[in-house]
Amino acid sequence: MNSISFSNAFDVITDNKEEANELQVRADLMIALRDIVEDKGWKQAEAAEVFKLSQPQISDLLQGRIDKLSI
């Protein structure tokens, strides 16, 4: 049985190394921001105020909608 390994999980969905790296950075950022919101016990409106985002943007972030997060 042959195995294939990838240095980045997003290498599986794109052959473009820059795109895979950007997706990884966005995912890492989303996880970090989500962890902060959860650790602080903030409601979405509170997080939106702190991060200077809208409540719907915070909702997208917390739901893991990576396509909605730009860097």
C-alpha positions, -999 to 999 in steps of 0.1 A, spaced: 0 0 0 14 34 -10 9 64 11 9 100 2 18 128 26 12 165 24 29 193 43 -4 212 43 -39 198 45 -50 223 18 -25 208 -6 -51 181 -11 -76 205 -26 -54 227 -47 -22 223 -67 -14 260 -62 11 262 -33 4 299 -26 -34 292 -24 -28 263 -1 -6 284 22 -32 312 22 -60 288 31 -38 274 60 -31 309 73 -68 318 72 -77 285 89 -51 291 117 -64 327 121 -100 316 124 -91 290 150 -71 315 170 -99 341 169 -126 315 178 -105 303 207 -102 339 220 -140 344 217 -147 311 235 -120 316 262 -133 351 270 -169 339 270 -179 367 246 -212 369 229 -210 375 191 -219 412 196 -191 416 221 -166 399 199 -177 420 169 -171 452 189 -136 441 201 -125 429 166 -142 458 148 -162 434 127 -200 430 122 -219 404 141 -226 384 109 -188 383 102 -182 370 137 -209 343 131 -192 333 99 -159 331 117 -173 309 145 -190 287 120 -158 280 102 -168 297 70 -132 301 57 -144 315 24 -158 346 42 -125 355 59 -101 375 39 -66 385 50 
